[in-house]
Amino acid sequence: MHSGKGLTSAAFAPATYSLGENPEHSLAEQAMALVTLSHTVTEHQLYSAMLAEIATVGTRVAAITTRRLMSLTGINGYSTVRRGVTGLVNKLSIERQRVAGHNAGHQPPLVFLVFSPEEILARRRAVGLPAYPKGWEDEHGIGALGRAVKRVVDVASLSRREAQVALCCAQGFTNAEIGTRLQVSEQTVKFHLRNIFVKFGVKRRAELVSRLFRDGVGTDFSL
């Protein structure tokens, strides 16, 4: 197992960095936003840690123990990490692989093939699984989804958590449902919504949803 020196758990703190740091927002950023929404908080902490780990060693695979994942993410509890890893496997975000060539009777090390966000969406489509968060394709259609994600990505000041709340809001979830989905309190959701309204230049949820699904190529978020 590689050591991953130089990495700290702070590098994987969720919901603290902007989706819009690059003024030229790429399809890769949109894919990451969609993948983030499809993961639970724990799953995305683990996925982000694995992405950074393979980037460090320059390979597509990483041999990472449960203890190592706990250290990287700050998640306490073996069972929590294992459930998160299982969730990532089930959502086709990663793939378990066993290394061949070890002596019989010895458990071979477990390595993970970690897929990029674009690959994850393609893998889900290929086997008939929803590529996007539940409810998007049926209710809004892919075109509307793309517009909504672009609207969110284009607001550079949004944190990842605010982006999640905004898109969950567009899906029609109540504050309580958003809190359950993102594993935060309803008061925390309301706090994020107040910040989101200010950043989008709106005063209420209906205006926010309208902005997210509005047709047109312009992005004018002024009051």
Phi and psi in degrees as a GROMACS rama.xvg file:
@    title "Ramachandran Plot"
@    xaxis  label "Phi"
@    yaxis  label "Psi"
@TYPE xy
-76.9306  155.937  HIS-2
-81.1189  -29.6257  SER-3
65.3561  35.9997  GLY-4
-60.0868  144.424  LYS-5
93.8491  -11.2582  GLY-6
-91.392  143.703  LEU-7
-130.384  156.93  THR-8
-62.896  -25.5118  SER-9
-63.0243  -23.8345  ALA-10
-67.9811  -16.2926  ALA-11
-115.911  16.5567  PHE-12
-62.4764  125.022  ALA-13
-75.4314  152.327  PRO-14
62.9225  33.3356  ALA-15
-122.765  -4.31971  THR-16
-123.56  155.889  TYR-17
-77.5118  147.146  SER-18
-80.2929  -10.7829  LEU-19
-118.602  35.5608  GLY-20
-67.4856  -33.9071  GLU-21
-93.3672  121.643  ASN-22
-63.8235  -25.4735  PRO-23
-96.4208  89.3287  GLU-24
-73.3189  123.279  HIS-25
-95.7852  168.328  SER-26
-62.1688  -29.5265  LEU-27
-62.619  -39.746  ALA-28
-65.3556  -39.8155  GLU-29
-65.4072  -40.7566  GLN-30
-62.1806  -41.5903  ALA-31
-63.5801  -38.9531  MET-32
-61.4865  -42.0291  ALA-33
-67.5644  -43.0686  LEU-34
-64.2956  -40.6588  VAL-35
-57.312  -44.4087  THR-36
-65.7054  -29.4873  LEU-37
-80.7047  -15.407  SER-38
-92.696  151.151  HIS-39
-72.8853  169.7  THR-40
-57.973  -47.1536  VAL-41
-62.9059  -45.1641  THR-42
-58.7603  -40.7887  GLU-43
-75.1208  -30.464  HIS-44
-60.0999  -45.4431  GLN-45
-66.6654  -42.4924  LEU-46
-62.5087  -44.214  TYR-47
-62.1504  -39.6972  SER-48
-63.668  -42.2796  ALA-49
-67.2968  -39.5492  MET-50
-59.6542  -45.9892  LEU-51
-65.7997  -35.6987  ALA-52
-65.715  -44.4641  GLU-53
-71.6463  -29.2351  ILE-54
-66.4353  -35.3751  ALA-55
-66.3307  -42.2841  THR-56
-92.8844  -9.01738  VAL-57
71.9646  31.0129  GLY-58
-128.489  172.428  THR-59
-89.7259  -9.92098  ARG-60
-124.273  157.288  VAL-61
-145.223  133.666  ALA-62
-94.6915  103.31  ALA-63
-129.172  123.819  ILE-64
-78.9342  164.375  THR-65
-59.7622  -40.9552  THR-66
-61.5545  -39.6713  ARG-67
-64.2835  -41.9464  ARG-68
-63.8786  -37.7477  LEU-69
-62.0869  -41.5396  MET-70
-66.6088  -41.5108  SER-71
-68.577  -38.8237  LEU-72
-99.409  -18.42  THR-73
79.9247  8.69581  GLY-74
-76.683  130.465  ILE-75
-97.7152  128.722  ASN-76
113.73  119.4  GLY-77
-60.7731  -43.149  TYR-78
-64.6357  -35.6479  SER-79
-64.0046  -44.1742  THR-80
-64.9709  -43.8379  VAL-81
-64.1718  -39.4394  ARG-82
-64.2809  -40.1067  ARG-83
-63.4693  -43.064  GLY-84
-62.8741  -42.667  VAL-85
-61.1892  -40.8494  THR-86
-61.2713  -41.1872  GLY-87
-65.8174  -37.7655  LEU-88
-65.4019  -45.9472  VAL-89
-63.869  -30.5361  ASN-90
-90.3285  7.68894  LYS-91
64.0543  25.2371  LEU-92
-83.7606  -29.9362  SER-93
-138.587  169.65  ILE-94
-139.656  131.551  GLU-95
-77.6595  139.196  ARG-96
-139.413  140.042  GLN-97
-105.034  140.985  ARG-98
-82.0997  126.529  VAL-99
-80.9616  164.166  ALA-100
93.6963  10.2136  GLY-101
-93.6838  157.531  HIS-102
-60.4363  143.451  ASN-103
-61.6506  144.901  ALA-104
88.9996  -8.33325  GLY-105
-110.741  136.74  HIS-106
-70.2828  118.37  GLN-107
-68.7352  152.097  PRO-108
-66.1357  147.796  PRO-109
-97.2072  127.369  LEU-110
-120.478  157.806  VAL-111
-118.182  129.701  PHE-112
-87.9163  119.536  LEU-113
-105.657  124.943  VAL-114
-96.2559  149.78  PHE-115
-71.8632  160.783  SER-116
-55.0152  -41.7132  PRO-117
-62.614  -41.136  GLU-118
-65.7583  -37.4365  GLU-119
-60.6884  -47.9047  ILE-120
-62.0314  -40.8324  LEU-121
-66.6627  -40.9313  ALA-122
-62.9071  -40.2014  ARG-123
-65.6117  -42.9944  ARG-124
-62.7281  -39.8062  ARG-125
-62.6214  -29.9148  ALA-126
-105.758  10.4919  VAL-127
81.7271  14.921  GLY-128
-90.2707  152.214  LEU-129
-59.6989  127.003  PRO-130
-77.4246  -25.049  ALA-131
-113.083  167.656  TYR-132
-55.3184  147.577  PRO-133
-52.2947  132.269  LYS-134
98.0368  -19.3182  GLY-135
-69.3856  -53.3019  TRP-136
-65.3552  -42.1027  GLU-137
-67.9038  -43.0589  ASP-138
-84.522  -38.9925  GLU-139
-114.395  -23.9586  HIS-140
83.3731  156.095  GLY-141
-63.7375  -38.7782  ILE-142
-60.4268  -44.3545  GLY-143
-64.8068  -37.3937  ALA-144
-60.2582  -46.7739  LEU-145
-58.8683  -41.3934  GLY-146
-63.6027  -45.2696  ARG-147
-63.2105  -43.9288  ALA-148
-64.3517  -42.063  VAL-149
-62.769  -40.4526  LYS-150
-57.9434  -42.2834  ARG-151
-68.748  -46.5698  VAL-152
-62.3685  -32.6393  VAL-153
-72.5089  -12.837  ASP-154
-92.8406  95.1369  VAL-155
-62.6835  -24.0103  ALA-156
-84.0651  -6.67707  SER-157
-70.9205  134.972  LEU-158
-79.2006  166.666  SER-159
-61.1017  -40.1985  ARG-160
-64.1215  -41.8832  ARG-161
-63.2543  -37.3869  GLU-162
-63.3462  -42.1664  ALA-163
-61.6003  -45.9502  GLN-164
-63.1319  -42.8082  VAL-165
-61.8625  -44.0898  ALA-166
-74.339  -33.0339  LEU-167
-64.1672  -37.7411  CYS-168
-60.9254  -42.9384  CYS-169
-65.5345  -27.541  ALA-170
-73.6289  -10.9144  GLN-171
96.1931  8.83473  GLY-172
-71.4483  143.674  PHE-173
-75.6798  168.948  THR-174
-57.9494  -40.9693  ASN-175
-64.6107  -41.6453  ALA-176
-67.3475  -37.6878  GLU-177
-63.6809  -42.578  ILE-178
-59.4011  -43.2265  GLY-179
-65.1048  -42.5493  THR-180
-64.1369  -40.5294  ARG-181
-98.4141  0.970759  LEU-182
61.897  44.6174  GLN-183
-132.995  168.144  VAL-184
-76.372  161.301  SER-185
-64.1307  -33.9871  GLU-186
-64.8572  -37.0274  GLN-187
-65.2561  -39.2673  THR-188
-60.6528  -44.8363  VAL-189
-62.2359  -38.6312  LYS-190
-60.9234  -46.937  PHE-191
-64.0169  -39.6546  HIS-192
-62.1633  -39.7042  LEU-193
-59.6696  -43.3868  ARG-194
-65.9539  -39.579  ASN-195
-63.4585  -44.0494  ILE-196
-58.3267  -43.3919  PHE-197
-63.1212  -44.7521  VAL-198
-70.7961  -27.6782  LYS-199
-92.2777  -7.47394  PHE-200
70.0907  36.5145  GLY-201
-124.125  169.041  VAL-202
-116.315  -13.1245  LYS-203
-150.653  166.819  ARG-204
-59.2121  -43.4966  ARG-205
-60.2439  -38.26  ALA-206
-66.7394  -39.0925  GLU-207
-61.7079  -48.8558  LEU-208
-60.9738  -40.5815  VAL-209
-60.3783  -42.3454  SER-210
-62.6784  -39.5946  ARG-211
-68.2388  -33.3992  LEU-212
-105.608  5.45366  PHE-213
-64.0186  137.004  ARG-214
-72.5193  164.781  ASP-215
108.125  154.6  GLY-216
-91.9904  -14.8308  VAL-217
-73.2846  153.267  GLY-218
-131.229  87.4971  THR-219
-115.05  108.267  ASP-220
-107.19  24.2074  PHE-221
-76.8738  161.211  SER-222
